[in-house]
């Protein structure tokens, strides 16, 4: 293949350079692309570029000769019609640009060690007649429930990713925690870092210079004396397991069912359900076509049961909508 040049299309604006390459050349490995970038073989408008360079419509991308194409991967596992129907029932909002799901507990968003069934592998079931396959634009932990947003086009994915990256997305979580925080509301500023462990990688508080800043607003919405409390959590940053670590380490109130960060304290006697009680309740984000998208997900069954057990009020769930 000779050296060629391609022009970035309007719908590809804001896409990272490495992701742009993988869309056009799916057989290209990340390692091979990084080598091309290091040696200056890939250029954008005649200049060297990094993997995370954000492309703009109309820019010219220099494409060097591609490595030999490996043998094609095995075809993905066909989606069971019953699984596809169940996935469609999770949709709480849909238009030409986005799809919002109410993710259930236990559903992995992407694959990983020991994970063979995940949402990313079933997104073809959510095309709804479109030629484009929906794309993930953010993540939720496997046992976290609630609002999960998908983009239906490359252009929508770029704009939504920019909104999440630029902190234009307002995320609201509900968590049932063990104990009652003091004070009842405020802001948590606790830097976090990744650390290894006997049971896999963990996120831990850190004073190291290279630790990532992490900030969360919290408010106590209800409490069962000092036994448990319902918190509204608004992450101002998006670190891995941020809310779980902040509740356990900063507030001293681990999220109910979160044994990874709360240990035995997260499973107090008298609470039958050991499932993580963290719910992505609402998301407010600029819509790719203008206006604001306001999404909300109802409580999952295990949290409804706990609300009833503790006597917490259950506010109604507002309708999902686009506000122009």
Steps between C-alpha positions, in 0.01 A plus 500: 500500500653839401502814713157665480317796651144504629287797594316493833126498433263741681351222712848396618582826675628471861592132450841399638760422234557144623126427500470649152769262376338198664167583336657522154754221553352258757781247452766756606633430848554777754868409518547536125321835501713629789816409308375694195427800722840487673685489167296781348343285230152620599441872466202733529509802270869424446589503871589222741212392722430299814255215546269726702496783243141612440425523128308785338283476190700572184841409642729282286634180654811348345469122494820295458507149355304270732649180646389168360141423598471211748251221457143621562360450847221254559155641443336635816254276679150550360273684742223286641160654403392482864814684610441762230142551614614529863758759397239703313285506813780682682469803269364804685567758226578489127531746215708522182821584691490322835365202690474492880475175694404415856791263564416217740719367778750239388524605134861558392535795263818372334700179490791418728664210682237231545228711331365348181153655495475878510299791365764609250474161333122529459462854369396378155166418662445874551542620141123552457541498123808724490808411296718618789570287804445690829815605685579518870586853615542436874506206742334365813642232728354153458291521817406868468151552361334786316543742212744392229528708182581377149570696182333391176748672264869585494417872510279457808769288667760773449277772646388293797855390578607865491218587742608231747865598461426870545287441810185627328317184608318528834490152656288419804528172691304363793675278754382328815792514743566334833494764773421869469760751382602804700455764378185404312609672180809650347782443257760224500844576356712188524762413238500141377747257344493146364656225711533124466359256748430136574156530342592714200564867439355749746465875521645647819543845659844640425715801583744423218574779254369296209172408673189607314288778649151374588209710625145404597204700633278310745169562675312284751145452370368269774629287786397217728643653818872423486455157349489599133451802277396583146752726331479703182845501342616728218850415372684805366776276362481153349753275672464123516288399804512862619165499680564167669840609634379846603208356699713239678824694554391865523157469663561178694169373361554219247234437241276214607617179331840639396728243659789599270539840667296466817600151613279339763356842594322508163302187597348582839277251680131536430539596136418199288607640161876504439471668157674833436254784572630759252263633234566745215177687560523787252707651221473846349718559195501718186318320218717450188239682290444786743315557825539287811430134556349419840496131595391314813477132594268343760635314800608141436309225685762438771514871590119527503496217753764671715316834482189325633697322773660827619187711455650733240267695273509406132473813285335456161726466199470792255457428130803498277492791258692734274459864597553728200 
